[in-house]
């Protein structure tokens, strides 16, 4: 049953299995295990970014395609929900219409970019995605009448998914619509992740891996490389858009900085590399570590700085304001010690 | 001579500014093994890659089953029934032996009878069936490369130096497998530097020099004429 659920792609390492189980338990029980709004918000972001990073891994790790337009697809999904909710009013119909429209728009755009540029060298495709993503970000800022420009859009989601919906108590925790909303995000993310796992372990996924290794060889066997690359781009874009829709449902706000910025694109790249490219499970580890570090490193450093206030230099280095520097150092160290990503390293250790 | 399955008609191929093939003409008879011979660098591999479409012929026609395939994409040529084993093996190292074999079947699942034959011909593949292909030895990778091309019944096989750099024991395994393929009536265009293998397998031979065909005829005729071998290839088959 479990093997079928994971499409036969087991973690293949005890340590990795333990880490993944721990993450799954923490995410599944987040509303009951941790107090306050911040941990729940962090857990929801982790769920969404797991899907976003996994969808990018399908593209980069499995098909060997470097794209800089992934946040654009993420943004399309988010703006789809935002625009539908703004114009149709609060309701599940708006969420569904917005999500489907966002995913469709992402597929159409991915198809156009793919058909025009996937025949050319990989570097040109990367450059074209960068150009298109920048153009879309500028358009979103410029068409402020529709998109809210730099201010973004704030909208209402169904009341049943908000804190205003109180539903009693369970295991000592007050159950509200926010928790329902969290579980919507959690289960949708879980379903999307398992779907991606199924895709990469299907014959289609094997052809993508073959193309990544040697595209002419795959073509010479009889696989249309452009078709497969374009299909992978479309699938990846649709999943990223759905992740964006979930993000929009959770935040009840979208803006260029939260969904379309190049910084998010860099974060996705780092999460894929840290977790381990071409593994899918790397997305789980990468996204969890990265978002935890983004959220809690500053606090941790504050505690460490206080604890070392009697020592020379160290308290200054551990100043909470310097958290970005430490985040950078942590990434450099992780790439240095885990060149195949954490999942790759754990699997290598498992083999030895 | 039986009807040709493949005809190259005045093929010219350039790679960058270099004119590699300069009017190649020859035919591959159906159900026979045609050896493509010649010194290093005369255009044998480029000929195979031009047939497969990796290099597009500048002019001329490539008639496969009577249809000009010169403008078709590589994948369409493969699906039309041409199997290709490149010189560099081209296995997919991150995938298992089984996955490599499954990828070789573009029109359906791997046929059980064919699988049994291939695993009997290349027993090492059965041993490492679930292992990553990247971990195989050079000889095993070459076996996998050939087995993958044979995983599905193709009308024509293009095989580029299958015994290159292999240990004698593996060469004989390879030669035996190709002999069995020949006995099944397959049409094969084979580039081979090992003359004893070429002599044993070839029905006809095409000798190239400087991007063009300089001789074609029966393999037995070439194998039995030392002077001709010296004249065409600069060395005798007996030397190998």
Interface residues (C-beta under 8 A of the other chain):
Chain A: X203 X206 X207 X209 X210 X212 X213 X214 X216 X217 X218 X219 X220 X221 X222 X223 X224 X225 X278
Chain B: X52 X54 X73 X74 X75 X78 X79 X84 X86 X90 X92 X93 X94 X95 X99 X102 X103 X104 X106 X148
